[in-house]
Structures are given as C-alpha cells and as structure tokens.
Amino acid sequence: MAKKRLPKLGLLYMDYVLRFFDKSNFKGWPDHIETVVYHWGNDKTRFINEVRRKNIEVLVGNIPATAYETFKEISAALPHVRFVPSVETQYSNKSKENVTLFCEKYDIDAPKTEIFYDMAEGYEYLKTAKYPKIVKRSYGPSNYGGYYVHKVDDAKEAKELFDKEKYVPMYIQDAIDLKDSGDLRVMLIGHKPVCAFWRYSGTGEWITNTSQGGSMSYENVPMNALELAVKASKAAKAEYWASDIAIDAETGEATILECATAFAAFPYIRDWIGQYIMWDLSDGRFRMPHVPLFSWEELGKMDPSVLRTLRHLYFAKYEPSADGEYWLADKGNFDMELTDESHPDDVPDPIEPPQKEEDLPAIVKEAFSESEEIQSDIEEDERFEFTTVTLTQLMTLYGMDDETAVKIKELIDAGEVSSIDTLGEYDFITEQQLHQWTGSFQ
C-alpha cells in the first residue's frame, strides 16, 4: 500500500519578529520544508505570489498583532492553503479587546471587562466604578512582561493613568483577588494540557510576570484551571494554545486573563507541537505525541539548563509490563485530538471604533491637539536627526512602545527608510502616530 502524499509544508517568518518554529521542530519530516518571510510595508502581493510559486499547502506560524488584518486578506487570497493556526484561531493574538470578545462569544469565564472607545463615556464610568481595577493597553499580543498592565485603587488614580497614557480603547477589568497572589499559565496541544504552572508575584509586587521578579511552581495545579483552558482551546479550534488563568482566592473560581497562540514556550514544547502537526498532516504516518497529564511536575524539578538540552524529548504511549503497574497509567480525562476546521464566522463581531478624526470624542481630540502643541513647541536643536536617532531617543517619543521602536531602528540601520515620512509605507505604524512624531525630527 502506497504511503499517503504529504502536503508541502512552509514556515511563516516575519522581519523583526522572533521565530516560534524552526525546521528542527519537525524532526523526521522527509520532504523539504519551505520558508516564506513577510517583509511588512506593501509586501502582501509579493508574499502571496511566493507562497503560490513554492506550492505551499500548509503554512505554519504565528501572526503578530500588527499584521493580523493584512493576513486576513492574504488568507482569503490563498483559499487552498491551510494556515496553522488558522487566522480565525489567531484572532485573540491581536488585542486584549479581542480576548474579551472571544470569551463573551463562547461563554468562557473571564473577569468583568469594560471597553470604551468614547473616552468621555469611559471617564464617566471611572467615577462610579467599583475598585480596584486592572487597566491594560489593549493592542498587541502581549503586555511586554507586564509593563502595560496597571492596578488602580480609586477613580482619581484611574483618571491620572488615562490622562498620562491615553490608552485607546480604555480597557478596564475587575481586579481578581488572586489565590496565593498568583495566576496560572496553561499550555495545550490538540486541546490537551501539556504544561501548567503557577506564577507568583515578587516581594512587594502584584504583577505575576516572572520578568518582574515573580516565581514559578508546577505543583498543585487545580483541575478547573485545566478544564477552562481546554474549553478556550476548543472554542478557538487551536492546534496549540496557552491561557493565563486566575483563581479567585475566596470562591476558587477560574477565569481567563489572557489566551492566544503566541506565547513563550520551552524548546521541548515546540518540538511536541511540531510532532503534533506532523501527525495531523500525515493521516497517522507520524505518531501522535503522548504527554502524560501532570508530567510538568516532574519536568519542573529539572534545572532549566538541562531542559534546554532535551530538544527532542518524546513521550511514548505507556505499556505496563505487569498487572501491578496499571496504577501508573495516565490519569485524567483529557485526550489529545484533532482540531475542528475554522470558519470566518468563528470570529466575534467587533466593537466599531470611530474611524475618522472628526468622529472622535472631544476628549480624544483634545489629547491629540495637546500633543501637537507640545510638538510644535520643541526647539530645533531638541529635535532628532532621523538617520542617527538612537533607540533610547525613539523610546522618548509620545505614545511609542518598545516593539515599534525596535522595528523603526532596524529599518533605519538597514537603510530601508531615510525620513519619518517613509515610515508611512509600513502597516505597523498608524497615520496618527506618524502625524504625532513628525515634529520630533529635523
């Protein structure tokens, strides 16, 4: 019997974006694996043509927030190419707002969240809201180590925060009294939890991110957190997925804080994902990963330097050699399984923000006009030379974030852009941002 033909596999890469997968994650794939790189700017047509020219049938990789809308168009232009994960599955990667809308559509427990594009309405809400609240910058696939997550304890503090940061939309969540001052990260492959751990805040801190002094523990992960993560993964139809989950200290209830296909993962997790995708695409020619539930407790006892060397850690299906060993069988009711096919209507209806400047609320217009006045008052000798601007100087610009600053600096150093105006060709920068930053350069 002839072996089933394997599909032509391609890996999706993007300039200035860290690569989640490498060809080595697909160990044993017998055919050549193509790569295609999206170069930003007006690269859509060239990218589509390259995928067609290379006859790619399955394109694997994450899409960053700034390219999500473009890749909806690219996916539509390549109907015979399967994106892994699908563009619909990656909907939650784009923003915190999308995570909230996703949870609402699929009735997934999440903290009560208010989203305001009308900032006047948002400021009114702040006056009567119950505190404490969590405020996040909505846009982007991550919070860059928690640096864009804020806790406010009263209306005055909340107003001062929005006056300073001018986050649009205003994304405001109820603060959860976290059990043991920690939350959980759960990683799944084929809807099965393969790694889960607590993240505890550092001394004197409330943010649980490990980059800000937090610590980790693989022990005593509650079953309701795993069940909630599985529910979210299945709703997203995700080949691989991660959820950040809060456990209420008083009720024990689990709620989704974040969820996406874009997350930090150990090397062996990426190998397992690659192995799962190979099984999925080969009609059983390759083995499905068998990852015992709670195996992360044992792996968590190993030093990270050792784990980094275990690039192709593989769990085989356990076969007991004696009757007395059956108690060692994998316990739990989670099985790894194929994902359902995605459809465009899987994506929730968006909140429609004002699109034109004249439609913006008065308070937003005032914020932009204030920044323009500030820019117009900058003395000529205080303005930066575009081609020699440093990363630190870019980070001082009003509304600049670290990811965008790094991309701009990379483009300048590569000689791809020569003036602030030429940045308008790149779709990770908005027209409003360009207008805002122009006055800072000579």
C-alpha positions as CSV (number, residue, x, y, z in Angstrom):
1,M,0.0,0.0,0.0
2,A,1.4,3.4,-1.1
3,K,2.1,6.0,1.6
4,K,-0.2,9.0,1.5
5,R,1.4,12.0,-0.1
6,L,2.5,14.6,2.5
7,P,1.4,18.2,1.9
8,K,4.0,20.8,1.0
9,L,4.9,22.4,4.3
10,G,6.1,26.0,4.8
11,L,7.1,28.0,7.8
12,L,5.9,31.6,8.1
13,Y,8.5,34.1,9.3
14,M,8.4,37.9,9.6
15,D,11.1,40.6,9.7
16,Y,11.7,41.9,13.2
17,V,9.6,39.2,14.8
18,L,11.1,36.3,16.9
19,R,10.6,32.9,15.3
20,F,8.4,30.5,17.2
21,F,9.3,27.4,15.0
22,D,12.4,26.1,13.3
23,K,12.7,23.3,10.8
24,S,14.3,21.2,13.5
25,N,10.9,21.2,15.4
26,F,9.6,18.9,12.6
27,K,12.2,16.2,13.1
28,G,11.7,13.3,10.7
29,W,9.6,15.2,8.1
30,P,11.0,13.6,4.9
31,D,10.3,16.4,2.4
32,H,11.9,19.8,2.0
33,I,10.2,22.4,4.3
34,E,9.9,25.9,2.6
35,T,10.2,29.2,4.4
36,V,8.5,32.5,3.5
37,V,9.2,35.8,5.0
38,Y,6.8,38.7,5.2
39,H,8.7,42.0,4.9
40,W,6.0,44.4,6.1
41,G,5.2,47.5,4.1
42,N,3.5,46.8,0.7
43,D,4.5,43.2,0.7
44,K,1.2,41.4,0.5
45,T,1.2,40.7,-3.2
46,R,4.8,39.5,-3.3
47,F,4.2,37.3,-0.3
48,I,1.1,35.7,-1.9
49,N,2.9,35.1,-5.1
50,E,5.9,33.4,-3.3
51,V,3.6,31.1,-1.4
52,R,1.9,30.1,-4.7
53,R,5.3,29.8,-6.5
54,K,6.6,27.4,-3.9
55,N,3.4,25.3,-4.0
56,I,3.0,25.6,-0.2
57,E,-0.1,23.8,1.0
58,V,0.3,24.2,4.8
59,L,1.8,27.4,6.3
60,V,2.8,27.2,9.9
61,G,3.4,30.2,12.2
62,N,2.0,32.9,14.4
63,I,0.8,36.3,13.0
64,P,1.7,39.3,15.2
65,A,-1.0,41.9,16.1
66,T,0.3,44.5,13.6
67,A,-0.1,42.1,10.7
68,Y,-3.4,40.4,11.6
69,E,-5.7,42.5,9.3
70,T,-3.3,42.1,6.4
71,F,-3.1,38.3,6.9
72,K,-6.9,38.1,6.8
73,E,-6.6,39.3,3.2
74,I,-3.7,37.1,2.5
75,S,-5.5,34.0,3.8
76,A,-8.6,34.9,1.7
77,A,-6.3,35.1,-1.4
78,L,-4.9,31.7,-0.7
79,P,-8.0,29.6,-0.1
80,H,-6.2,26.3,-0.8
81,V,-3.5,27.0,1.8
82,R,-4.1,25.8,5.3
83,F,-2.8,28.2,7.9
84,V,-1.7,26.6,11.2
85,P,-3.0,28.0,13.4
86,S,-5.8,29.5,11.2
87,V,-6.3,33.2,11.0
88,E,-9.6,32.8,12.9
89,T,-7.8,30.9,15.7
90,Q,-5.2,33.7,16.0
91,Y,-8.0,36.3,16.5
92,S,-7.1,36.6,20.2
93,N,-3.5,37.3,19.4
94,K,-4.4,40.8,18.2
95,S,-5.5,42.5,21.3
96,K,-6.9,42.3,24.8
97,E,-10.2,43.5,23.4
98,N,-10.3,40.5,21.1
99,V,-9.7,38.2,24.0
100,T,-12.7,39.7,25.8
101,L,-14.9,39.4,22.8
102,F,-13.8,35.8,22.2
103,C,-14.7,34.9,25.8
104,E,-18.0,36.6,25.5
105,K,-18.9,34.8,22.3
106,Y,-18.1,31.4,23.6
107,D,-19.3,31.9,27.2
108,I,-15.8,31.4,28.7
109,D,-15.4,32.7,32.2
110,A,-13.4,35.9,32.3
111,P,-13.2,39.0,34.6
112,K,-15.9,41.6,34.0
113,T,-14.4,44.0,31.5
114,E,-15.5,47.3,30.1
115,I,-14.1,48.6,26.8
116,F,-14.6,52.3,25.8
117,Y,-13.6,54.0,22.5
118,D,-15.6,57.0,23.6
119,M,-13.2,58.3,26.3
120,A,-15.8,60.8,27.7
121,E,-18.0,57.8,28.4
122,G,-15.0,55.9,29.9
123,Y,-14.1,58.8,32.2
124,E,-17.7,58.9,33.4
125,Y,-17.6,55.1,34.1
126,L,-14.4,55.7,36.2
127,K,-16.4,57.9,38.6
128,T,-18.9,55.2,39.6
129,A,-16.8,52.0,39.1
130,K,-16.1,49.7,42.0
131,Y,-12.3,49.5,42.7
132,P,-9.7,48.1,42.5
133,K,-9.5,47.8,38.7
134,I,-6.9,46.4,36.2
135,V,-6.1,48.7,33.3
136,K,-4.3,47.3,30.2
137,R,-3.1,48.6,26.9
138,S,-5.4,46.6,24.7
139,Y,-3.5,46.4,21.4
140,G,-0.7,43.9,20.9
141,P,-0.2,40.2,21.6
142,S,1.4,40.6,24.9
143,N,2.0,43.1,27.7
144,Y,5.8,43.1,27.3
145,G,6.4,41.5,30.7
146,G,3.5,43.2,32.4
147,Y,4.8,46.8,31.8
148,Y,1.5,47.9,30.2
149,V,-0.7,46.4,33.0
150,H,-1.7,48.7,35.8
151,K,-3.7,48.4,39.0
152,V,-5.7,51.4,40.1
153,D,-7.4,51.7,43.5
154,D,-9.7,54.6,43.0
155,A,-11.2,57.0,40.4
156,K,-8.6,59.7,40.9
157,E,-5.7,57.2,40.3
158,A,-7.5,55.8,37.2
159,K,-8.1,59.2,35.7
160,E,-4.5,60.2,36.2
161,L,-3.4,57.0,34.5
162,F,-5.5,57.6,31.4
163,D,-4.6,61.3,31.3
164,K,-0.9,60.2,31.1
165,E,-1.1,57.0,29.0
166,K,-4.1,57.9,26.8
167,Y,-4.8,54.2,26.1
168,V,-7.5,53.9,23.3
169,P,-9.6,51.9,23.8
170,M,-10.0,52.2,27.5
171,Y,-9.7,48.6,28.6
172,I,-10.8,48.2,32.3
173,Q,-11.2,44.9,34.2
174,D,-12.3,43.9,37.6
175,A,-9.3,43.0,39.8
176,I,-9.4,39.4,41.0
177,D,-8.2,38.6,44.5
178,L,-5.7,36.0,43.3
179,K,-5.3,32.8,45.3
180,D,-1.8,32.8,46.8
181,S,-1.1,36.1,44.9
182,G,-0.5,34.0,41.7
183,D,-2.0,33.1,38.4
184,L,-1.6,30.1,36.1
185,R,-0.2,29.6,32.7
186,V,-1.6,26.5,30.9
187,M,-0.2,25.4,27.5
188,L,-2.1,23.0,25.3
189,I,-1.5,20.9,22.2
190,G,-4.5,19.4,20.5
191,H,-6.7,20.7,23.4
192,K,-4.6,18.6,25.9
193,P,-2.7,20.4,28.7
194,V,1.0,19.6,28.3
195,C,2.4,22.1,30.7
196,A,1.0,24.2,33.5
197,F,2.5,26.3,36.3
198,W,1.7,28.9,38.9
199,R,3.3,32.4,38.5
200,Y,3.7,34.2,41.8
201,S,4.3,37.9,42.2
202,G,7.6,39.1,43.6
203,T,8.0,40.7,47.0
204,G,6.0,43.9,47.3
205,E,4.6,43.4,43.7
206,W,1.2,42.4,42.4
207,I,2.2,41.6,38.8
208,T,2.9,37.8,38.5
209,N,5.1,38.1,35.4
210,T,8.5,36.3,36.1
211,S,10.4,39.1,34.2
212,Q,9.4,41.4,37.1
213,G,10.7,39.2,39.9
214,G,7.9,36.6,40.1
215,S,8.5,32.9,40.7
216,M,7.1,29.7,39.3
217,S,5.7,26.5,40.7
218,Y,4.5,23.4,38.9
219,E,2.7,21.9,41.9
220,N,-1.0,21.7,42.8
221,V,-2.4,23.0,39.5
222,P,-6.2,22.9,40.0
223,M,-8.3,20.8,37.7
224,N,-10.8,23.6,37.0
225,A,-8.0,25.7,35.5
226,L,-7.1,22.9,33.1
227,E,-10.8,22.4,32.2
228,L,-11.2,26.2,31.4
229,A,-8.1,26.2,29.3
230,V,-9.4,23.2,27.3
231,K,-12.7,24.9,26.8
232,A,-11.0,28.0,25.4
233,S,-8.7,25.9,23.2
234,K,-11.6,24.0,21.7
235,A,-13.6,27.2,21.1
236,A,-10.6,28.7,19.3
237,K,-10.1,25.4,17.3
238,A,-6.4,25.7,18.2
239,E,-3.7,23.3,17.3
240,Y,-1.7,24.9,20.1
241,W,-2.8,27.4,22.7
242,A,-2.0,29.0,26.0
243,S,-4.2,30.5,28.7
244,D,-3.4,32.7,31.7
245,I,-5.9,31.9,34.4
246,A,-6.8,33.5,37.7
247,I,-8.2,31.5,40.6
248,D,-10.4,33.6,42.9
249,A,-9.0,33.4,46.5
250,E,-12.5,33.4,48.0
251,T,-14.6,31.3,45.6
252,G,-11.9,29.1,43.9
253,E,-13.5,30.1,40.5
254,A,-11.2,30.0,37.5
255,T,-11.3,32.9,34.9
256,I,-9.4,33.6,31.7
257,L,-7.0,36.6,31.9
258,E,-5.3,36.1,28.6
259,C,-5.3,33.5,25.8
260,A,-3.5,33.2,22.5
261,T,-1.4,31.0,20.2
262,A,1.5,33.4,20.7
263,F,3.3,32.6,24.0
264,A,6.7,31.8,25.4
265,A,7.3,28.0,25.3
266,F,10.1,25.7,26.3
267,P,12.1,24.1,23.3
268,Y,10.6,20.7,24.0
269,I,7.0,22.2,23.9
270,R,7.8,23.5,20.4
271,D,9.1,20.1,19.4
272,W,5.9,18.5,20.7
273,I,3.8,21.0,18.7
274,G,5.8,20.2,15.6
275,Q,5.3,16.5,16.2
276,Y,1.5,17.0,16.7
277,I,1.3,19.0,13.4
278,M,3.2,16.2,11.6
279,W,0.7,13.6,13.0
280,D,-2.2,15.8,12.0
281,L,-0.9,16.3,8.4
282,S,0.2,12.7,7.8
283,D,-3.0,10.8,8.4
284,G,-1.3,8.8,11.2
285,R,2.0,8.2,9.4
286,F,3.8,10.0,12.2
287,R,3.0,9.2,15.9
288,M,0.8,11.5,17.9
289,P,2.6,12.9,21.0
290,H,1.6,11.1,24.2
291,V,2.2,13.6,27.0
292,P,1.0,12.2,30.4
293,L,-1.1,14.7,32.4
294,F,0.9,16.4,35.1
295,S,4.2,15.4,33.6
296,W,5.2,19.0,34.0
297,E,5.5,18.4,37.8
298,E,8.5,16.0,37.1
299,L,10.0,18.1,34.3
300,G,9.7,21.1,36.6
301,K,12.1,19.5,39.0
302,M,14.9,19.6,36.4
303,D,17.3,22.5,36.0
304,P,16.4,24.8,33.1
305,S,19.9,24.3,31.7
306,V,19.2,20.6,31.5
307,L,15.8,21.0,29.9
308,R,17.3,23.3,27.2
309,T,19.4,20.3,26.1
310,L,16.5,18.0,25.8
311,R,15.5,19.3,22.4
312,H,13.5,16.2,21.2
313,L,12.1,14.8,24.4
314,Y,9.5,12.2,23.4
315,F,6.8,10.5,25.5
316,A,5.7,7.1,24.1
317,K,2.3,5.5,25.0
318,Y,2.8,3.7,28.3
319,E,2.6,-0.1,28.1
320,P,2.7,-1.7,31.6
321,S,4.9,-4.8,31.8
322,A,3.0,-6.3,34.8
323,D,-0.5,-6.2,36.2
324,G,0.6,-4.3,39.2
325,E,1.8,-1.4,37.1
326,Y,-1.6,-0.3,35.8
327,W,-1.9,2.3,38.5
328,L,0.8,4.2,36.7
329,A,-1.4,4.8,33.7
330,D,-2.1,8.4,32.6
331,K,-4.7,9.8,34.9
332,G,-7.2,12.5,33.7
333,N,-9.9,12.9,31.2
334,F,-8.0,15.0,28.6
335,D,-7.1,13.4,25.3
336,M,-5.1,15.0,22.6
337,E,-7.2,15.3,19.5
338,L,-7.5,16.9,16.1
339,T,-8.9,20.4,15.9
340,D,-12.0,21.4,14.0
341,E,-11.8,23.4,10.8
342,S,-12.1,27.1,11.3
343,H,-14.6,29.4,9.5
344,P,-14.8,33.2,9.2
345,D,-17.9,33.3,11.4
346,D,-15.9,31.9,14.3
347,V,-14.7,35.4,14.9
348,P,-16.8,37.6,17.2
349,D,-18.3,40.8,15.9
350,P,-16.0,43.8,16.6
351,I,-16.7,46.9,18.6
352,E,-16.7,49.6,15.9
353,P,-14.5,52.5,16.9
354,P,-14.7,55.9,15.3
355,Q,-12.7,55.8,12.1
356,K,-12.4,59.5,11.2
357,E,-10.8,62.2,13.2
358,E,-14.0,64.3,13.1
359,D,-15.9,61.4,14.6
360,L,-13.6,61.1,17.6
361,P,-14.9,62.1,21.0
362,A,-13.9,65.7,22.1
363,I,-11.6,64.4,24.9
364,V,-9.6,62.4,22.3
365,K,-9.3,65.4,20.0
366,E,-8.1,67.4,22.9
367,A,-5.5,64.8,23.8
368,F,-4.1,64.8,20.2
369,S,-4.2,68.6,20.0
370,E,-2.3,68.9,23.2
371,S,0.4,66.6,21.9
372,E,0.6,68.6,18.7
373,E,1.0,71.8,20.7
374,I,3.8,70.1,22.7
375,Q,5.5,69.0,19.5
376,S,5.2,72.5,17.9
377,D,7.0,74.0,21.0
378,I,10.1,71.7,20.5
379,E,13.1,73.9,19.7
380,E,15.0,73.0,16.6
381,D,18.1,71.9,18.5
382,E,16.0,69.5,20.6
383,R,14.8,67.6,17.5
384,F,16.4,64.3,16.5
385,E,18.2,63.5,13.3
386,F,16.2,60.7,11.8
387,T,19.0,58.6,10.3
388,T,21.1,58.8,13.5
389,V,18.4,58.6,16.2
390,T,19.1,56.1,19.0
391,L,16.8,53.5,20.3
392,T,16.6,55.4,23.6
393,Q,15.6,58.6,21.8
394,L,12.9,56.8,19.9
395,M,11.5,55.4,23.2
396,T,11.1,59.0,24.5
397,L,8.5,59.8,21.8
398,Y,4.9,60.3,22.9
399,G,3.0,57.0,22.5
400,M,6.0,54.9,21.4
401,D,6.3,51.3,22.6
402,D,9.4,49.2,22.7
403,E,8.4,46.8,19.9
404,T,7.7,49.6,17.4
405,A,10.8,51.5,18.4
406,V,13.0,48.4,17.7
407,K,11.3,47.9,14.3
408,I,11.9,51.5,13.3
409,K,15.6,51.3,14.5
410,E,16.1,48.1,12.5
411,L,14.7,49.8,9.4
412,I,16.9,52.9,9.8
413,D,20.1,50.8,10.4
414,A,19.3,48.7,7.4
415,G,18.9,51.8,5.2
416,E,15.4,50.9,4.4
417,V,14.0,54.3,5.5
418,S,15.6,57.7,5.3
419,S,13.0,60.0,6.8
420,I,10.0,59.9,9.2
421,D,7.7,60.2,6.1
422,T,8.9,57.0,4.6
423,L,7.6,55.0,7.6
424,G,4.1,55.6,6.2
425,E,4.8,52.7,3.8
426,Y,4.8,50.2,6.8
427,D,1.5,49.0,8.2
428,F,2.7,48.6,11.8
429,I,2.6,52.4,12.2
430,T,-0.7,54.3,12.0
431,E,-1.3,57.7,10.3
432,Q,-2.0,59.3,13.7
433,Q,1.4,58.1,15.1
434,L,3.3,59.5,12.1
435,H,1.5,62.8,12.4
436,Q,2.3,62.8,16.1
437,W,6.0,62.0,15.8
438,T,6.9,64.2,12.8
439,G,7.6,67.3,14.9
440,S,10.3,65.4,16.8
441,F,12.6,65.1,13.8
442,Q,14.7,67.7,11.9
